[in-house]
Amino acid sequence: MAKCVAHREKTLTGAMPETTPPCDFSAAQIRRACEASLKRLQIDRIDLYQIHWPERKVPLWGANQHKAGFAANDAANGQLQGFESVVATVGALIKEGKIRSWGLSNETSFGVCTFAQTCDRLGVPHPITIQNDFSLCARTYESELAETCRLDNHNLSLIAYGVLNGGALSGKYLDDSAAPGSRFNFVAKIGSPKFQGRYHGDRSNLAIREYAALAKEAGMSTATLAQAWAYSRFYLGAVIIGA
């Protein structure tokens, strides 16, 4: 994350900073990130501005237990900025015309509800999207988050990432047709065989074999089946397609 902040500053100033600013959810850092994106994209307003992950520690990427503490991008001073600070900053950027709408990522029902309550209190438009992990093999969103975000509750459309399980749901790792430089072959080569194990572990591979057989029977690729299934969910706003 520090590298991302440094490159952001290079975008804005033309040079890499001698010292890297803290990576946090402060008003200053959110604003700098927005201004750098506007400059890189050469536009005046961002249509949808996503908060990439929660500031607090939440179970992500296959984990399912809540633990107290900070997220991976801890504030330098060890202090959470909090929902109110984030919402106030987003509200200011909307008023200034720098962003049109905003959304959340990797959030929980608690986070969605608290952001909504904070928006009501501060008079800021609610987030309209939530970008979370979702696929045939990663379906935690289907439970209480789908209810929290549905149209007649908090009305957040799901922008799903990981729909192909990092490429595993194409079936290419089952028949060894994946190129040497593809994701999981590459990370295994550099000594990280457990990287994104939720996508290509033994249980996922058993399910993927069955999905592959179902796709073949239906006359389509396993990747098409996985994407079409995700998009058919009533709460889906968009399926993120990775290269």
VOZA-972349 format. One line per field, with one value per residue: residue number from 1; x, y, z of N, C-alpha, C, CB in turn; residue in one letter. Coordinates in steps of 0.05 Angstrom, whole numbers, plus 5000, padded with zeros to 4 digits. Glycine has a CB too. Example, Ala and Ser with C-alpha at 12.3 -4.5 7.8 and 13.67 -1.06 7.14 Angstrom:
REM residues 2
resi = [1; 2]
nxx = [5264; 5257]
nyy = [4886; 4955]
nzz = [5156; 5142]
caxx = [5246; 5273]
cayy = [4910; 4979]
cazz = [5156; 5143]
cxx = [5264; 5258]
cyy = [4934; 5001]
czz = [5156; 5157]
cbxx = [5226; 5282]
cbyy = [4911; 4988]
cbzz = [5181; 5114]
resn = [A; S]
***
This chain:
REM residues 243
resi = [1; 2; 3; 4; 5; 6; 7; 8; 9; 10; 11; 12; 13; 14; 15; 16; 17; 18; 19; 20; 21; 22; 23; 24; 25; 26; 27; 28; 29; 30; 31; 32; 33; 34; 35; 36; 37; 38; 39; 40; 41; 42; 43; 44; 45; 46; 47; 48; 49; 50; 51; 52; 53; 54; 55; 56; 57; 58; 59; 60; 61; 62; 63; 64; 65; 66; 67; 68; 69; 70; 71; 72; 73; 74; 75; 76; 77; 78; 79; 80; 81; 82; 83; 84; 85; 86; 87; 88; 89; 90; 91; 92; 93; 94; 95; 96; 97; 98; 99; 100; 101; 102; 103; 104; 105; 106; 107; 108; 109; 110; 111; 112; 113; 114; 115; 116; 117; 118; 119; 120; 121; 122; 123; 124; 125; 126; 127; 128; 129; 130; 131; 132; 133; 134; 135; 136; 137; 138; 139; 140; 141; 142; 143; 144; 145; 146; 147; 148; 149; 150; 151; 152; 153; 154; 155; 156; 157; 158; 159; 160; 161; 162; 163; 164; 165; 166; 167; 168; 169; 170; 171; 172; 173; 174; 175; 176; 177; 178; 179; 180; 181; 182; 183; 184; 185; 186; 187; 188; 189; 190; 191; 192; 193; 194; 195; 196; 197; 198; 199; 200; 201; 202; 203; 204; 205; 206; 207; 208; 209; 210; 211; 212; 213; 214; 215; 216; 217; 218; 219; 220; 221; 222; 223; 224; 225; 226; 227; 228; 229; 230; 231; 232; 233; 234; 235; 236; 237; 238; 239; 240; 241; 242; 243]
nxx = [5017; 5040; 5072; 5033; 5013; 5058; 5065; 5018; 5029; 5070; 5042; 5013; 5052; 5095; 5141; 5173; 5159; 5204; 5195; 5144; 5076; 5028; 4987; 4922; 4853; 4843; 4817; 4851; 4882; 4843; 4823; 4870; 4878; 4833; 4841; 4888; 4869; 4833; 4869; 4901; 4863; 4846; 4799; 4740; 4704; 4691; 4650; 4636; 4661; 4699; 4707; 4761; 4770; 4748; 4765; 4771; 4787; 4763; 4734; 4763; 4771; 4762; 4766; 4727; 4717; 4706; 4754; 4784; 4815; 4859; 4856; 4893; 4917; 4934; 4926; 4978; 4984; 4958; 4904; 4836; 4801; 4746; 4675; 4645; 4683; 4700; 4651; 4639; 4681; 4674; 4623; 4638; 4669; 4631; 4598; 4633; 4635; 4671; 4664; 4610; 4578; 4584; 4616; 4623; 4671; 4688; 4657; 4618; 4553; 4546; 4580; 4556; 4505; 4520; 4547; 4504; 4470; 4504; 4508; 4455; 4453; 4491; 4473; 4490; 4493; 4475; 4519; 4521; 4537; 4569; 4629; 4646; 4675; 4653; 4627; 4613; 4639; 4649; 4608; 4589; 4564; 4511; 4480; 4466; 4485; 4465; 4411; 4416; 4434; 4395; 4346; 4300; 4319; 4378; 4394; 4442; 4479; 4511; 4577; 4612; 4672; 4724; 4695; 4710; 4741; 4795; 4811; 4809; 4758; 4753; 4769; 4820; 4862; 4852; 4860; 4911; 4920; 4932; 4973; 5044; 5054; 5006; 4961; 4960; 4998; 5042; 5048; 5058; 5107; 5139; 5140; 5093; 5048; 4999; 4971; 4912; 4880; 4827; 4805; 4826; 4833; 4828; 4773; 4747; 4765; 4740; 4687; 4691; 4702; 4653; 4621; 4645; 4631; 4576; 4573; 4594; 4555; 4514; 4533; 4571; 4627; 4662; 4677; 4640; 4592; 4601; 4604; 4554; 4519; 4531; 4516; 4462; 4439; 4394; 4412; 4457; 4497; 4539; 4587; 4653; 4702; 4761; 4827]
nyy = [4976; 5024; 5034; 5045; 5093; 5125; 5127; 5153; 5204; 5217; 5221; 5268; 5306; 5299; 5275; 5222; 5217; 5235; 5215; 5169; 5185; 5171; 5112; 5115; 5126; 5179; 5246; 5276; 5237; 5207; 5248; 5261; 5214; 5214; 5260; 5246; 5204; 5231; 5263; 5225; 5199; 5240; 5270; 5307; 5291; 5234; 5179; 5135; 5123; 5081; 5056; 5018; 4975; 4956; 5000; 4981; 4917; 4862; 4797; 4772; 4747; 4690; 4680; 4673; 4691; 4741; 4786; 4828; 4892; 4926; 4938; 4911; 4955; 4991; 5052; 5101; 5122; 5088; 5095; 5090; 5124; 5125; 5117; 5165; 5205; 5186; 5186; 5241; 5263; 5239; 5261; 5315; 5314; 5299; 5344; 5381; 5366; 5328; 5274; 5231; 5189; 5139; 5079; 5017; 4967; 4898; 4894; 4886; 4868; 4898; 4941; 4963; 4979; 5015; 5055; 5073; 5094; 5134; 5167; 5185; 5216; 5256; 5278; 5260; 5230; 5160; 5103; 5067; 5020; 4955; 4923; 4860; 4795; 4741; 4682; 4619; 4585; 4615; 4638; 4670; 4719; 4710; 4704; 4740; 4789; 4796; 4805; 4852; 4889; 4890; 4917; 4939; 4948; 4971; 4981; 4971; 4955; 4894; 4892; 4845; 4812; 4764; 4725; 4685; 4654; 4670; 4652; 4597; 4575; 4570; 4521; 4509; 4495; 4444; 4410; 4419; 4458; 4510; 4567; 4573; 4623; 4638; 4656; 4621; 4582; 4614; 4638; 4592; 4578; 4618; 4607; 4611; 4573; 4570; 4615; 4651; 4607; 4595; 4596; 4556; 4509; 4441; 4429; 4468; 4452; 4402; 4418; 4450; 4413; 4388; 4431; 4440; 4395; 4402; 4449; 4432; 4396; 4432; 4458; 4500; 4541; 4530; 4578; 4614; 4593; 4604; 4660; 4674; 4651; 4682; 4733; 4725; 4730; 4765; 4809; 4828; 4879; 4886; 4844; 4837; 4833; 4800; 4804]
nzz = [5000; 5014; 4970; 4931; 4950; 4945; 4889; 4877; 4897; 4862; 4814; 4825; 4837; 4804; 4818; 4856; 4925; 4979; 5029; 5046; 5049; 5102; 5095; 5099; 5120; 5123; 5114; 5082; 5055; 5026; 4994; 4965; 4937; 4904; 4874; 4847; 4815; 4782; 4754; 4728; 4696; 4666; 4671; 4695; 4732; 4772; 4760; 4792; 4854; 4891; 4957; 4975; 5012; 5079; 5133; 5185; 5215; 5181; 5166; 5109; 5041; 5043; 5097; 5157; 5209; 5256; 5281; 5330; 5318; 5271; 5200; 5143; 5121; 5162; 5197; 5204; 5254; 5286; 5294; 5280; 5229; 5223; 5210; 5205; 5190; 5140; 5110; 5113; 5084; 5033; 5022; 5017; 4971; 4933; 4935; 4914; 4863; 4845; 4848; 4828; 4847; 4899; 4927; 4964; 4984; 4994; 5040; 5101; 5129; 5176; 5165; 5118; 5139; 5179; 5150; 5120; 5160; 5180; 5135; 5131; 5178; 5167; 5121; 5071; 5006; 4999; 4993; 4931; 4909; 4920; 4922; 4922; 4936; 4897; 4872; 4838; 4873; 4917; 4959; 5001; 5001; 4989; 5034; 5090; 5071; 5020; 5032; 5063; 5025; 4985; 4938; 4965; 5015; 5033; 4982; 4948; 4892; 4874; 4853; 4826; 4841; 4826; 4801; 4767; 4800; 4803; 4753; 4758; 4751; 4698; 4686; 4668; 4701; 4716; 4673; 4660; 4621; 4629; 4619; 4633; 4656; 4678; 4732; 4781; 4769; 4764; 4816; 4845; 4825; 4845; 4897; 4928; 4937; 4964; 4954; 4948; 4962; 4970; 4921; 4889; 4918; 4944; 4954; 4923; 4872; 4866; 4861; 4815; 4776; 4771; 4755; 4706; 4677; 4675; 4646; 4597; 4581; 4572; 4529; 4531; 4553; 4615; 4639; 4616; 4637; 4692; 4694; 4672; 4709; 4755; 4738; 4733; 4783; 4825; 4852; 4828; 4800; 4764; 4732; 4743; 4695; 4689; 4659]
caxx = [5000; 5058; 5081; 5011; 5012; 5081; 5059; 4997; 5042; 5085; 5022; 5005; 5074; 5115; 5165; 5168; 5165; 5227; 5183; 5118; 5055; 5014; 4964; 4900; 4827; 4840; 4806; 4873; 4890; 4820; 4823; 4894; 4873; 4813; 4853; 4907; 4854; 4823; 4891; 4909; 4842; 4842; 4770; 4733; 4688; 4690; 4623; 4633; 4685; 4697; 4725; 4770; 4764; 4743; 4788; 4773; 4793; 4739; 4742; 4764; 4786; 4759; 4763; 4699; 4715; 4713; 4775; 4787; 4840; 4859; 4859; 4921; 4927; 4931; 4935; 5005; 4983; 4943; 4877; 4816; 4788; 4718; 4654; 4637; 4703; 4699; 4627; 4641; 4700; 4660; 4603; 4651; 4678; 4607; 4589; 4653; 4632; 4693; 4652; 4581; 4567; 4606; 4609; 4639; 4684; 4695; 4644; 4599; 4527; 4550; 4591; 4535; 4485; 4532; 4552; 4478; 4461; 4521; 4499; 4430; 4459; 4507; 4461; 4507; 4481; 4483; 4534; 4502; 4548; 4587; 4646; 4654; 4682; 4629; 4629; 4601; 4653; 4652; 4580; 4580; 4547; 4483; 4465; 4454; 4493; 4445; 4388; 4423; 4438; 4375; 4334; 4281; 4332; 4397; 4396; 4469; 4483; 4536; 4596; 4625; 4699; 4730; 4673; 4723; 4759; 4822; 4816; 4805; 4732; 4754; 4776; 4846; 4882; 4845; 4871; 4939; 4922; 4939; 4999; 5062; 5053; 4980; 4963; 4967; 5024; 5063; 5053; 5070; 5135; 5155; 5140; 5068; 5028; 4974; 4959; 4883; 4872; 4798; 4797; 4836; 4838; 4816; 4743; 4739; 4770; 4719; 4663; 4696; 4699; 4624; 4612; 4656; 4614; 4550; 4577; 4597; 4528; 4498; 4546; 4585; 4652; 4658; 4678; 4614; 4573; 4606; 4597; 4525; 4506; 4534; 4500; 4433; 4430; 4377; 4426; 4481; 4498; 4558; 4607; 4679; 4716; 4790; 4842]
cayy = [5000; 5047; 5038; 5058; 5121; 5139; 5132; 5173; 5229; 5222; 5231; 5295; 5325; 5294; 5262; 5204; 5231; 5225; 5199; 5162; 5193; 5147; 5101; 5113; 5136; 5207; 5263; 5284; 5215; 5202; 5270; 5259; 5191; 5222; 5280; 5232; 5189; 5250; 5271; 5202; 5193; 5265; 5277; 5327; 5278; 5205; 5171; 5117; 5123; 5059; 5052; 4992; 4956; 4970; 5010; 4963; 4889; 4845; 4772; 4775; 4728; 4663; 4679; 4675; 4698; 4769; 4790; 4856; 4903; 4943; 4923; 4908; 4982; 5006; 5080; 5103; 5129; 5067; 5105; 5089; 5150; 5121; 5120; 5193; 5219; 5177; 5196; 5270; 5268; 5232; 5282; 5340; 5309; 5300; 5372; 5395; 5356; 5311; 5247; 5232; 5169; 5124; 5052; 5003; 4942; 4879; 4903; 4869; 4880; 4919; 4964; 4975; 4992; 5038; 5076; 5085; 5111; 5158; 5184; 5198; 5235; 5278; 5288; 5252; 5208; 5134; 5087; 5053; 4994; 4941; 4906; 4838; 4770; 4726; 4663; 4593; 4572; 4634; 4648; 4681; 4743; 4702; 4703; 4765; 4813; 4800; 4817; 4879; 4906; 4888; 4942; 4950; 4953; 4992; 4986; 4971; 4934; 4880; 4890; 4820; 4805; 4736; 4708; 4661; 4643; 4675; 4636; 4569; 4566; 4564; 4493; 4506; 4483; 4416; 4394; 4429; 4474; 4537; 4575; 4575; 4649; 4644; 4665; 4601; 4570; 4634; 4641; 4567; 4579; 4637; 4597; 4618; 4555; 4573; 4641; 4649; 4579; 4592; 4594; 4532; 4487; 4415; 4430; 4483; 4436; 4382; 4432; 4460; 4390; 4384; 4453; 4436; 4374; 4415; 4468; 4416; 4385; 4455; 4468; 4525; 4538; 4533; 4606; 4626; 4584; 4617; 4688; 4677; 4646; 4705; 4755; 4719; 4736; 4789; 4831; 4835; 4903; 4881; 4824; 4848; 4813; 4804; 4794]
cazz = [5000; 5014; 4942; 4917; 4960; 4934; 4861; 4876; 4900; 4837; 4795; 4831; 4839; 4783; 4829; 4878; 4950; 4994; 5050; 5038; 5068; 5113; 5080; 5118; 5110; 5131; 5093; 5064; 5037; 5007; 4974; 4947; 4919; 4884; 4856; 4830; 4796; 4763; 4737; 4710; 4677; 4651; 4672; 4715; 4753; 4772; 4762; 4815; 4870; 4909; 4980; 4966; 5033; 5104; 5149; 5207; 5208; 5176; 5153; 5080; 5024; 5052; 5126; 5166; 5237; 5263; 5301; 5336; 5308; 5247; 5174; 5133; 5115; 5187; 5199; 5215; 5283; 5300; 5300; 5258; 5223; 5230; 5189; 5202; 5175; 5112; 5098; 5110; 5062; 5008; 5018; 5007; 4943; 4917; 4933; 4897; 4835; 4837; 4844; 4824; 4866; 4912; 4935; 4984; 4974; 5015; 5065; 5116; 5135; 5195; 5151; 5101; 5155; 5193; 5130; 5113; 5183; 5181; 5112; 5139; 5199; 5157; 5097; 5048; 4990; 5007; 4973; 4912; 4901; 4938; 4906; 4939; 4924; 4893; 4850; 4844; 4895; 4939; 4958; 5027; 4996; 4985; 5059; 5101; 5056; 4998; 5044; 5072; 5002; 4965; 4930; 4984; 5040; 5029; 4953; 4937; 4872; 4877; 4831; 4835; 4831; 4832; 4789; 4755; 4819; 4794; 4729; 4763; 4741; 4669; 4684; 4656; 4719; 4720; 4651; 4656; 4597; 4637; 4612; 4655; 4669; 4690; 4760; 4802; 4761; 4770; 4845; 4855; 4817; 4862; 4925; 4942; 4927; 4978; 4946; 4941; 4965; 4969; 4893; 4875; 4936; 4937; 4953; 4899; 4848; 4863; 4851; 4788; 4758; 4767; 4739; 4679; 4665; 4671; 4623; 4572; 4575; 4563; 4505; 4536; 4569; 4644; 4645; 4609; 4658; 4718; 4692; 4668; 4734; 4773; 4728; 4735; 4810; 4824; 4865; 4813; 4784; 4743; 4736; 4735; 4678; 4690; 4635]
cxx = [5017; 5067; 5059; 5009; 5035; 5076; 5037; 5010; 5058; 5066; 5015; 5027; 5095; 5140; 5158; 5176; 5189; 5217; 5154; 5097; 5041; 4991; 4941; 4874; 4822; 4829; 4827; 4880; 4868; 4820; 4847; 4890; 4853; 4826; 4873; 4892; 4843; 4845; 4899; 4889; 4836; 4812; 4765; 4717; 4689; 4661; 4618; 4660; 4682; 4717; 4734; 4766; 4759; 4768; 4792; 4779; 4766; 4749; 4740; 4777; 4786; 4757; 4734; 4695; 4723; 4734; 4779; 4814; 4836; 4862; 4888; 4934; 4924; 4940; 4961; 5004; 4966; 4915; 4859; 4804; 4758; 4699; 4648; 4657; 4702; 4675; 4628; 4659; 4687; 4638; 4614; 4659; 4654; 4598; 4608; 4651; 4654; 4685; 4622; 4568; 4590; 4596; 4629; 4652; 4690; 4682; 4626; 4572; 4529; 4560; 4571; 4515; 4496; 4538; 4525; 4467; 4478; 4514; 4474; 4435; 4473; 4495; 4477; 4492; 4492; 4501; 4514; 4512; 4565; 4602; 4657; 4661; 4657; 4632; 4613; 4613; 4658; 4626; 4571; 4562; 4517; 4467; 4456; 4462; 4474; 4420; 4393; 4423; 4416; 4360; 4316; 4293; 4352; 4404; 4425; 4471; 4510; 4552; 4615; 4653; 4704; 4710; 4685; 4742; 4788; 4830; 4811; 4779; 4731; 4760; 4805; 4867; 4876; 4857; 4899; 4942; 4930; 4968; 5018; 5060; 5025; 4981; 4973; 4992; 5047; 5069; 5064; 5100; 5151; 5152; 5116; 5045; 5000; 4960; 4931; 4873; 4842; 4788; 4805; 4845; 4824; 4786; 4733; 4742; 4750; 4694; 4667; 4694; 4670; 4612; 4621; 4639; 4587; 4552; 4579; 4571; 4510; 4510; 4559; 4610; 4645; 4659; 4652; 4593; 4576; 4598; 4566; 4510; 4507; 4516; 4470; 4422; 4416; 4392; 4451; 4478; 4516; 4577; 4634; 4694; 4746; 4804; 4858]
cyy = [5025; 5054; 5053; 5087; 5137; 5146; 5152; 5201; 5237; 5233; 5260; 5315; 5322; 5280; 5244; 5219; 5218; 5208; 5194; 5171; 5168; 5138; 5097; 5124; 5164; 5223; 5270; 5262; 5207; 5223; 5268; 5236; 5199; 5241; 5266; 5216; 5208; 5259; 5249; 5197; 5217; 5272; 5296; 5314; 5248; 5196; 5153; 5114; 5102; 5061; 5023; 4970; 4970; 4978; 4991; 4935; 4874; 4819; 4775; 4751; 4699; 4660; 4683; 4683; 4727; 4769; 4820; 4866; 4919; 4925; 4923; 4935; 5000; 5035; 5082; 5108; 5109; 5075; 5101; 5117; 5148; 5128; 5150; 5209; 5212; 5188; 5226; 5277; 5262; 5253; 5308; 5337; 5309; 5329; 5388; 5386; 5338; 5282; 5250; 5213; 5154; 5097; 5041; 4978; 4924; 4885; 4881; 4882; 4902; 4944; 4979; 4991; 5017; 5061; 5089; 5103; 5136; 5177; 5199; 5221; 5260; 5290; 5283; 5229; 5181; 5122; 5071; 5026; 4982; 4921; 4885; 4813; 4753; 4708; 4638; 4579; 4591; 4649; 4660; 4705; 4735; 4704; 4730; 4790; 4818; 4813; 4846; 4898; 4906; 4915; 4954; 4953; 4976; 4998; 4991; 4948; 4921; 4882; 4867; 4818; 4776; 4716; 4683; 4648; 4646; 4660; 4606; 4558; 4564; 4534; 4488; 4493; 4454; 4399; 4403; 4445; 4503; 4543; 4577; 4602; 4656; 4645; 4643; 4586; 4589; 4636; 4616; 4567; 4597; 4630; 4605; 4600; 4557; 4599; 4637; 4620; 4574; 4588; 4568; 4510; 4462; 4416; 4445; 4467; 4414; 4394; 4440; 4437; 4385; 4406; 4450; 4416; 4386; 4434; 4454; 4405; 4407; 4467; 4495; 4520; 4541; 4562; 4620; 4618; 4600; 4647; 4692; 4671; 4670; 4728; 4750; 4725; 4763; 4814; 4840; 4861; 4899; 4858; 4836; 4826; 4820; 4793; 4770]
czz = [5000; 4986; 4926; 4925; 4947; 4904; 4858; 4878; 4875; 4816; 4799; 4830; 4817; 4793; 4852; 4904; 4964; 5017; 5042; 5058; 5079; 5096; 5100; 5105; 5119; 5107; 5073; 5045; 5017; 4985; 4955; 4927; 4897; 4864; 4837; 4808; 4774; 4744; 4718; 4689; 4659; 4648; 4695; 4738; 4750; 4777; 4787; 4829; 4892; 4932; 4978; 4987; 5059; 5119; 5173; 5197; 5204; 5164; 5122; 5067; 5036; 5082; 5134; 5195; 5241; 5285; 5305; 5324; 5283; 5222; 5166; 5128; 5139; 5184; 5213; 5245; 5299; 5307; 5275; 5254; 5229; 5207; 5184; 5185; 5146; 5098; 5094; 5087; 5035; 5001; 5007; 4978; 4924; 4913; 4914; 4868; 4826; 4834; 4843; 4845; 4878; 4921; 4954; 4971; 4998; 5042; 5076; 5119; 5155; 5182; 5134; 5117; 5169; 5174; 5123; 5136; 5185; 5158; 5119; 5159; 5188; 5131; 5072; 5032; 4999; 4985; 4956; 4903; 4923; 4921; 4924; 4923; 4921; 4869; 4857; 4868; 4919; 4943; 4985; 5023; 4996; 5011; 5068; 5086; 5033; 5009; 5052; 5048; 4982; 4961; 4951; 5012; 5035; 5000; 4943; 4916; 4876; 4851; 4839; 4823; 4838; 4820; 4776; 4774; 4811; 4769; 4733; 4752; 4711; 4665; 4674; 4674; 4724; 4698; 4643; 4630; 4604; 4630; 4636; 4670; 4680; 4720; 4779; 4795; 4768; 4799; 4857; 4849; 4835; 4891; 4941; 4933; 4940; 4972; 4936; 4941; 4963; 4940; 4880; 4894; 4928; 4935; 4929; 4874; 4844; 4851; 4822; 4768; 4751; 4750; 4710; 4664; 4658; 4647; 4597; 4563; 4563; 4537; 4508; 4551; 4598; 4652; 4639; 4629; 4683; 4716; 4688; 4693; 4753; 4764; 4731; 4763; 4810; 4836; 4850; 4797; 4760; 4751; 4726; 4719; 4679; 4665; 4643]
cbxx = [4981; 5082; 5088; 4984; 5014; 5107; 5052; 4977; 5060; 5099; 4996; 4992; 5087; 5122; 5186; 5184; 5141; 5244; 5184; 5116; 5035; 5003; 4972; 4906; 4805; 4867; 4793; 4898; 4897; 4793; 4824; 4919; 4862; 4789; 4867; 4924; 4831; 4812; 4915; 4913; 4817; 4856; 4753; 4717; 4659; 4709; 4614; 4622; 4691; 4701; 4711; 4798; 4786; 4727; 4782; 4747; 4811; 4718; 4725; 4779; 4814; 4781; 4782; 4685; 4732; 4688; 4802; 4786; 4860; 4882; 4842; 4922; 4913; 4947; 4913; 5021; 4972; 4957; 4878; 4793; 4793; 4711; 4629; 4633; 4731; 4699; 4603; 4651; 4725; 4647; 4588; 4675; 4693; 4584; 4589; 4681; 4630; 4715; 4661; 4573; 4547; 4617; 4607; 4622; 4709; 4726; 4627; 4611; 4507; 4570; 4615; 4521; 4474; 4558; 4565; 4457; 4464; 4551; 4495; 4410; 4476; 4535; 4457; 4535; 4485; 4458; 4554; 4497; 4566; 4571; 4669; 4632; 4703; 4604; 4658; 4602; 4680; 4677; 4563; 4605; 4554; 4482; 4482; 4462; 4521; 4439; 4379; 4450; 4464; 4355; 4317; 4257; 4347; 4423; 4379; 4491; 4482; 4531; 4612; 4608; 4721; 4732; 4657; 4737; 4753; 4841; 4844; 4806; 4710; 4776; 4758; 4856; 4881; 4815; 4852; 4958; 4896; 4935; 4999; 5091; 5061; 4959; 4936; 4944; 5024; 5055; 5027; 5056; 5137; 5145; 5163; 5061; 5037; 4978; 4976; 4879; 4883; 4784; 4810; 4859; 4830; 4825; 4733; 4755; 4798; 4713; 4656; 4724; 4712; 4609; 4622; 4685; 4611; 4540; 4602; 4617; 4515; 4495; 4526; 4566; 4673; 4679; 4701; 4606; 4576; 4636; 4611; 4516; 4518; 4564; 4506; 4428; 4453; 4352; 4433; 4488; 4507; 4574; 4601; 4696; 4706; 4801; 4861]
cbyy = [5000; 5042; 5012; 5044; 5123; 5122; 5105; 5169; 5229; 5197; 5214; 5296; 5323; 5320; 5283; 5177; 5230; 5248; 5213; 5131; 5211; 5154; 5073; 5129; 5118; 5219; 5288; 5292; 5190; 5201; 5297; 5254; 5167; 5236; 5302; 5213; 5174; 5275; 5280; 5177; 5185; 5263; 5251; 5349; 5288; 5193; 5155; 5089; 5151; 5032; 5059; 4994; 4935; 4951; 5039; 4964; 4876; 4859; 4749; 4800; 4737; 4647; 4701; 4650; 4680; 4784; 4776; 4861; 4882; 4963; 4936; 4891; 4994; 4992; 5098; 5125; 5157; 5060; 5134; 5068; 5158; 5138; 5105; 5206; 5213; 5146; 5189; 5283; 5252; 5204; 5287; 5347; 5282; 5283; 5385; 5390; 5379; 5313; 5228; 5223; 5150; 5139; 5034; 4995; 4948; 4878; 4927; 4861; 4859; 4909; 4956; 4954; 4972; 5030; 5064; 5062; 5095; 5150; 5167; 5178; 5223; 5268; 5318; 5243; 5212; 5116; 5068; 5071; 4998; 4927; 4923; 4832; 4755; 4744; 4657; 4576; 4562; 4654; 4625; 4689; 4756; 4674; 4690; 4768; 4809; 4772; 4802; 4880; 4899; 4866; 4937; 4933; 4928; 4986; 5010; 4968; 4946; 4851; 4918; 4796; 4824; 4732; 4724; 4669; 4613; 4669; 4640; 4563; 4585; 4581; 4479; 4532; 4498; 4413; 4396; 4405; 4473; 4541; 4602; 4571; 4670; 4622; 4673; 4582; 4563; 4662; 4648; 4543; 4588; 4666; 4607; 4647; 4526; 4570; 4655; 4662; 4567; 4617; 4617; 4539; 4495; 4394; 4443; 4509; 4424; 4369; 4456; 4473; 4365; 4382; 4480; 4427; 4350; 4430; 4486; 4393; 4374; 4475; 4470; 4545; 4559; 4516; 4619; 4617; 4554; 4616; 4700; 4657; 4621; 4715; 4761; 4690; 4735; 4785; 4824; 4812; 4927; 4906; 4797; 4857; 4814; 4790; 4817]
cbzz = [5024; 5032; 4928; 4924; 4991; 4936; 4847; 4899; 4924; 4828; 4797; 4859; 4866; 4771; 4838; 4875; 4968; 5005; 5078; 5034; 5054; 5141; 5067; 5143; 5120; 5140; 5105; 5081; 5054; 5022; 4989; 4964; 4935; 4898; 4872; 4847; 4809; 4778; 4754; 4727; 4692; 4623; 4675; 4703; 4751; 4794; 4737; 4806; 4882; 4894; 5007; 4959; 5035; 5123; 5159; 5225; 5229; 5158; 5163; 5072; 5020; 5043; 5140; 5160; 5254; 5272; 5293; 5366; 5304; 5248; 5153; 5108; 5090; 5210; 5213; 5201; 5286; 5325; 5309; 5265; 5194; 5254; 5197; 5229; 5187; 5111; 5115; 5136; 5065; 5010; 5043; 5024; 4941; 4931; 4960; 4908; 4817; 4857; 4867; 4796; 4852; 4936; 4910; 5008; 4958; 5018; 5059; 5143; 5144; 5217; 5135; 5084; 5176; 5208; 5105; 5108; 5209; 5179; 5087; 5151; 5221; 5151; 5100; 5057; 4961; 5011; 4986; 4888; 4875; 4962; 4893; 4959; 4942; 4889; 4843; 4819; 4885; 4934; 4951; 5043; 4970; 4975; 5081; 5130; 5045; 4985; 5069; 5085; 4989; 4973; 4905; 4985; 5051; 5044; 4946; 4959; 4843; 4884; 4827; 4828; 4842; 4861; 4769; 4729; 4823; 4816; 4720; 4793; 4751; 4655; 4666; 4646; 4746; 4720; 4627; 4655; 4582; 4667; 4597; 4646; 4650; 4681; 4769; 4807; 4731; 4759; 4859; 4842; 4788; 4857; 4938; 4938; 4930; 5008; 4925; 4913; 4990; 4981; 4878; 4856; 4964; 4958; 4979; 4897; 4849; 4891; 4868; 4786; 4770; 4793; 4750; 4680; 4683; 4696; 4628; 4576; 4600; 4584; 4483; 4550; 4560; 4659; 4630; 4581; 4663; 4725; 4668; 4646; 4748; 4773; 4699; 4729; 4831; 4839; 4894; 4793; 4801; 4736; 4720; 4760; 4649; 4715; 4624]
resn = [M; A; K; C; V; A; H; R; E; K; T; L; T; G; A; M; P; E; T; T; P; P; C; D; F; S; A; A; Q; I; R; R; A; C; E; A; S; L; K; R; L; Q; I; D; R; I; D; L; Y; Q; I; H; W; P; E; R; K; V; P; L; W; G; A; N; Q; H; K; A; G; F; A; A; N; D; A; A; N; G; Q; L; Q; G; F; E; S; V; V; A; T; V; G; A; L; I; K; E; G; K; I; R; S; W; G; L; S; N; E; T; S; F; G; V; C; T; F; A; Q; T; C; D; R; L; G; V; P; H; P; I; T; I; Q; N; D; F; S; L; C; A; R; T; Y; E; S; E; L; A; E; T; C; R; L; D; N; H; N; L; S; L; I; A; Y; G; V; L; N; G; G; A; L; S; G; K; Y; L; D; D; S; A; A; P; G; S; R; F; N; F; V; A; K; I; G; S; P; K; F; Q; G; R; Y; H; G; D; R; S; N; L; A; I; R; E; Y; A; A; L; A; K; E; A; G; M; S; T; A; T; L; A; Q; A; W; A; Y; S; R; F; Y; L; G; A; V; I; I; G; A]
***
